[in-house]
Amino acid sequence: MITSPMQPWLITLEAYRELCTVNFQSPAQSNAVDEKAQPYELKEGLATVRIHGTMLRQVSPRQKAIAAICGVRLCSMEETASALLQVAADPAVHTILLDIDSPGGTVNGTPELAQVVRTIAKDKHVYAFTAGQCCSAAYWVASQADVIYAAPSATVGSIGVILPIVDTSALYDRCGLKMEVFSAGKYKSTGMDGTSLTEEQRDRLTQQVNATWSRFKQAVTRRRSISEADMEGQSFYGLDCLFNHLVDGISPSVSSLKSKILVRHG
């Protein structure tokens, strides 16, 4: 993994499992390189910023390239925020479109990127669109746009938080091993290999996950009218996204939506 396993995630379970299969320490892939993409596309005052892949606060070119070899796309939230700030400062831009295809990512970096979107939306028109996935961290960011569109077959939502921890104590016992941990502070050794969580540690992790979930829901409901029942970590497909108010409209493709936006704001 390229982030701490103790960090909570805003991601679909399938994408989290997929990310766990990537060996970022593989020496055989140490020379992998990544081509630098343009920060945004500009056409007739409409700037398109892509948010594609699992979202992490920072991603090195090597990490992105190694993940790509394994079939996993990564998106740097800091690079995305930088692109958005460039767009906001560009006088030629009157409208911004977030082209999203992401299962979510880390909590770290998500509220900050969402705040960038919300701040920019005060001065310029901001749209979000997904033809694939706009889930968890990606939806937190998209929810701060003025309008959200999705393709008829897109997946949207997953408003929840996950923090998987493997209890390896039984495996250690089977192998004749015993982990002894000397630590100061009852929470310092939380999640240590070969140990089980104490009740106090479980309670604290539950509080942290629920606090993040609460902030997630507050950010979404400041901009959108979504029921509590629809913010339990589930995803919605196609027209259900529209019926449950996660999106404002359906568009068959990003190119179709761009044409509509240019007619409206061009």
C-alpha positions as CSV (number, residue, x, y, z in Angstrom):
1,M,0.0,0.0,0.0
2,I,1.1,3.6,-0.6
3,T,-0.7,5.0,2.4
4,S,-1.0,4.0,6.0
5,P,-3.4,1.0,6.4
6,M,-4.7,2.7,9.5
7,Q,-6.1,5.6,7.5
8,P,-9.8,5.6,6.8
9,W,-10.9,5.5,3.1
10,L,-13.6,7.0,1.1
11,I,-13.7,4.3,-1.6
12,T,-15.7,1.4,-2.9
13,L,-14.8,-2.0,-1.4
14,E,-13.9,-3.4,-4.9
15,A,-11.5,-0.6,-5.6
16,Y,-9.9,-0.9,-2.2
17,R,-9.3,-4.6,-2.8
18,E,-7.9,-3.9,-6.3
19,L,-5.5,-1.2,-4.9
20,C,-4.2,-3.7,-2.3
21,T,-2.9,-6.0,-5.1
22,V,-0.5,-3.4,-6.4
23,N,3.1,-3.8,-5.3
24,F,4.5,-0.3,-5.3
25,Q,7.8,-1.6,-3.9
26,S,8.5,-3.9,-6.9
27,P,12.1,-3.3,-8.0
28,A,11.3,-4.7,-11.4
29,Q,9.1,-1.7,-12.0
30,S,11.3,0.9,-10.5
31,N,12.1,2.5,-13.8
32,A,8.4,3.0,-14.8
33,V,7.7,6.5,-16.0
34,D,4.5,8.5,-16.4
35,E,3.6,10.9,-19.1
36,K,2.5,14.3,-17.8
37,A,-1.0,15.1,-18.9
38,Q,-2.4,18.6,-19.6
39,P,-4.0,20.0,-16.4
40,Y,-7.1,20.9,-18.3
41,E,-8.7,21.2,-21.7
42,L,-10.1,24.5,-22.8
43,K,-12.7,25.1,-25.6
44,E,-14.7,28.3,-26.1
45,G,-14.4,29.2,-22.4
46,L,-15.3,25.7,-21.1
47,A,-12.4,24.1,-19.1
48,T,-12.6,20.4,-18.5
49,V,-10.6,19.0,-15.6
50,R,-10.4,15.2,-15.3
51,I,-10.6,13.2,-12.1
52,H,-10.0,9.7,-13.2
53,G,-8.8,6.8,-11.0
54,T,-8.4,6.2,-7.3
55,M,-7.9,9.5,-5.6
56,L,-4.8,10.0,-3.3
57,R,-3.6,13.3,-1.9
58,Q,-0.2,12.9,-3.6
59,V,0.9,10.5,-6.3
60,S,4.4,10.3,-7.7
61,P,4.9,9.6,-11.4
62,R,6.5,6.3,-10.5
63,Q,3.6,5.2,-8.4
64,K,1.1,6.2,-11.1
65,A,3.0,4.3,-13.7
66,I,3.4,1.1,-11.6
67,A,-0.3,1.2,-10.8
68,A,-1.1,1.6,-14.5
69,I,0.9,-1.6,-15.3
70,C,-1.3,-3.4,-12.8
71,G,-4.5,-1.9,-14.4
72,V,-5.1,0.6,-11.7
73,R,-5.4,4.3,-12.3
74,L,-4.4,6.9,-9.7
75,C,-5.4,10.5,-9.4
76,S,-3.4,13.1,-7.4
77,M,-5.8,15.4,-5.5
78,E,-3.1,18.0,-5.1
79,E,-2.5,18.1,-8.9
80,T,-6.3,18.3,-9.5
81,A,-6.6,21.2,-7.0
82,S,-3.7,23.0,-8.8
83,A,-5.4,22.6,-12.2
84,L,-8.6,24.0,-10.7
85,L,-6.8,27.0,-9.3
86,Q,-5.3,27.6,-12.7
87,V,-8.7,27.4,-14.3
88,A,-10.2,29.8,-11.7
89,A,-7.4,32.4,-12.5
90,D,-7.9,32.0,-16.3
91,P,-10.0,34.9,-17.6
92,A,-10.8,32.9,-20.7
93,V,-12.7,30.4,-18.6
94,H,-16.4,31.0,-17.8
95,T,-17.4,27.4,-17.0
96,I,-15.7,24.4,-15.5
97,L,-16.6,20.8,-16.1
98,L,-15.3,18.0,-13.8
99,D,-15.0,14.9,-15.9
100,I,-15.1,12.2,-13.2
101,D,-14.5,8.4,-13.3
102,S,-13.4,7.4,-9.9
103,P,-14.3,4.9,-7.1
104,G,-13.1,7.4,-4.5
105,G,-9.9,7.3,-2.5
106,T,-8.3,8.5,0.8
107,V,-10.0,10.8,3.3
108,N,-6.7,12.7,3.4
109,G,-7.0,15.4,0.7
110,T,-10.7,15.0,-0.1
111,P,-12.2,17.8,2.0
112,E,-9.6,20.2,0.8
113,L,-10.2,19.4,-2.9
114,A,-14.0,19.7,-2.3
115,Q,-13.5,23.1,-0.7
116,V,-11.6,24.3,-3.8
117,V,-14.5,23.2,-6.0
118,R,-17.0,25.0,-3.7
119,T,-15.0,28.2,-3.6
120,I,-14.5,28.3,-7.3
121,A,-18.3,27.7,-7.8
122,K,-19.0,31.0,-6.2
123,D,-17.4,32.8,-9.1
124,K,-17.7,30.5,-12.1
125,H,-20.2,27.9,-13.3
126,V,-19.1,24.4,-12.2
127,Y,-20.5,21.2,-13.6
128,A,-19.6,17.6,-12.8
129,F,-20.2,14.6,-15.1
130,T,-19.5,10.9,-14.8
131,A,-19.8,8.2,-17.5
132,G,-18.4,5.5,-15.2
133,Q,-18.1,6.0,-11.4
134,C,-18.5,8.9,-9.1
135,C,-18.3,7.3,-5.7
136,S,-17.3,8.2,-2.2
137,A,-14.4,10.7,-2.2
138,A,-15.2,11.5,-5.9
139,Y,-18.9,12.2,-5.0
140,W,-17.8,14.4,-2.0
141,V,-15.9,16.5,-4.6
142,A,-18.7,16.4,-7.2
143,S,-21.3,17.4,-4.7
144,Q,-19.8,20.8,-4.4
145,A,-20.4,21.6,-8.1
146,D,-23.5,23.6,-9.1
147,V,-24.9,20.8,-11.3
148,I,-24.1,17.1,-11.6
149,Y,-24.8,14.9,-14.7
150,A,-24.4,11.2,-15.1
151,A,-24.6,8.8,-18.0
152,P,-27.5,6.4,-18.0
153,S,-25.2,3.5,-16.9
154,A,-23.0,5.4,-14.5
155,T,-22.5,4.5,-10.8
156,V,-22.9,7.3,-8.2
157,G,-22.9,7.6,-4.5
158,S,-21.2,5.3,-1.9
159,I,-21.5,8.0,0.8
160,G,-19.7,6.2,3.5
161,V,-16.3,5.5,5.1
162,I,-14.3,2.3,5.4
163,L,-11.3,1.3,7.6
164,P,-10.4,-2.4,7.2
165,I,-8.1,-3.9,9.8
166,V,-6.9,-7.5,9.6
167,D,-6.6,-9.3,13.0
168,T,-3.6,-11.6,12.5
169,S,-3.3,-12.8,16.0
170,A,-4.7,-16.3,15.3
171,L,-2.2,-16.7,12.4
172,Y,0.6,-15.7,14.6
173,D,-0.5,-18.3,17.2
174,R,-0.7,-21.0,14.5
175,C,2.8,-20.2,13.5
176,G,4.1,-20.3,17.1
177,L,4.7,-16.6,17.2
178,K,3.7,-14.1,19.8
179,M,3.8,-10.4,19.3
180,E,4.7,-8.3,22.4
181,V,4.3,-4.6,22.0
182,F,5.8,-2.0,24.3
183,S,4.0,1.3,23.8
184,A,3.1,4.4,25.7
185,G,-0.5,5.3,25.3
186,K,-3.4,2.8,25.0
187,Y,-4.1,3.8,21.4
188,K,-0.4,3.9,20.1
189,S,-0.3,0.2,19.1
190,T,-3.7,0.1,17.4
191,G,-3.7,-2.3,14.5
192,M,-0.3,-3.8,15.2
193,D,0.4,-7.0,13.4
194,G,-0.2,-10.1,15.5
195,T,-2.5,-8.4,18.0
196,S,-6.2,-7.9,18.4
197,L,-7.9,-4.6,19.0
198,T,-8.9,-3.7,22.5
199,E,-12.5,-2.5,23.1
200,E,-11.2,1.0,23.7
201,Q,-9.3,0.9,20.4
202,R,-12.4,-0.3,18.6
203,D,-14.5,2.4,20.1
204,R,-12.0,5.1,19.1
205,L,-11.7,3.9,15.5
206,T,-15.5,3.7,15.3
207,Q,-15.7,7.3,16.5
208,Q,-13.1,8.4,13.9
209,V,-14.9,6.7,11.1
210,N,-18.3,8.1,12.2
211,A,-16.9,11.6,12.5
212,T,-15.6,11.5,9.0
213,W,-18.9,10.1,7.7
214,S,-20.7,13.0,9.5
215,R,-18.5,15.6,7.8
216,F,-19.0,13.8,4.5
217,K,-22.8,14.0,4.8
218,Q,-22.7,17.6,6.0
219,A,-20.7,18.6,3.0
220,V,-23.1,16.9,0.6
221,T,-26.3,18.1,2.2
222,R,-25.1,21.7,2.2
223,R,-25.3,21.6,-1.5
224,R,-27.9,18.8,-2.2
225,S,-31.1,17.4,-0.8
226,I,-30.4,13.7,-0.2
227,S,-32.1,11.6,2.4
228,E,-30.3,9.9,5.2
229,A,-31.4,6.6,3.9
230,D,-29.5,7.2,0.7
231,M,-26.2,8.0,2.5
232,E,-25.5,4.6,4.0
233,G,-22.6,3.7,1.7
234,Q,-24.7,2.3,-1.1
235,S,-24.2,3.2,-4.8
236,F,-26.9,4.0,-7.3
237,Y,-27.1,3.2,-11.0
238,G,-28.6,5.0,-13.9
239,L,-31.8,6.7,-13.4
240,D,-31.9,5.8,-9.7
241,C,-29.2,8.5,-9.2
242,L,-31.6,11.1,-10.6
243,F,-34.6,9.8,-8.7
244,N,-32.7,9.9,-5.4
245,H,-31.3,13.5,-6.1
246,L,-27.7,12.5,-6.3
247,V,-27.5,14.0,-9.8
248,D,-29.5,16.7,-11.5
249,G,-29.6,15.3,-15.0
250,I,-28.8,12.4,-17.4
251,S,-26.5,12.9,-20.4
252,P,-25.3,10.1,-22.7
253,S,-21.7,11.4,-22.9
254,V,-19.3,14.1,-21.9
255,S,-19.2,15.5,-25.4
256,S,-23.0,15.8,-25.4
257,L,-22.9,17.6,-22.1
258,K,-20.2,20.0,-23.3
259,S,-22.4,21.0,-26.3
260,K,-25.2,21.7,-23.9
261,I,-23.1,23.7,-21.6
262,L,-21.6,25.8,-24.4
263,V,-25.1,26.6,-25.7
264,R,-26.1,27.6,-22.2
265,H,-23.0,29.6,-21.2
266,G,-21.0,30.1,-24.3
